[in-house]
Amino acid sequence: MEEAKELPPLPSLLALHRYYIWANRHREYFFRAALKDQGDRPMTALTVFADDAMMFMSYWYAGLYVVVEGWGELRLNDPKVDELLESPHVDLLRRYRNGVCHYQREYADPRFLDMISAQGVVPWVQDLNQAFGSYFMQRLKEDPDGWLAKMGHPTC
């Protein structure tokens, strides 16, 4: 029988949740911008990275990788999240985050191009984002140690 993993203290989980909220907000901005920009102008290799939707997508993806890092650091587990994190797309996401958050001399850097051209990456990112959201909603709803209540915050 597998031994149950000890959950991290709720303040650490809330700190990770903060990064998820930030990433998810950029996801919302991305979808709004993508809908607004449909058909506005033709995209070229030069303009695609200056497009609002691309900017928001890039920071969504970068922020989502921060959640991936925290997930591993806190040794969290969830069947759906863990399955998604077995994907080779995780490394593409890490490299993309590095491209977004660290200066790259090459405009069409492979860190960007590999991610946006990879097969199946878009539904994978959406599934991962959703799985993290579901995990946080469930875990924070439970508030097993009463930390949120002690701090005067209602549970989800």
HELIX and SHEET records of a PDB file:
HELIX    1   1 LEU A   10  ASP A   37  1                                  28    
HELIX    2   2 VAL A   48  ALA A   50  5                                   3    
HELIX    3   3 ASP A   52  GLU A   73  1                                  22    
HELIX    4   4 PRO A   79  LEU A   84  1                                   6    
HELIX    5   5 HIS A   89  CYS A  101  1                                  13    
HELIX    6   6 PRO A  110  SER A  117  1                                   8    
HELIX    7   7 VAL A  121  GLU A  142  1                                  22    
HELIX    8   8 TRP A  147  LYS A  150  1                                   4    
END                                                                             
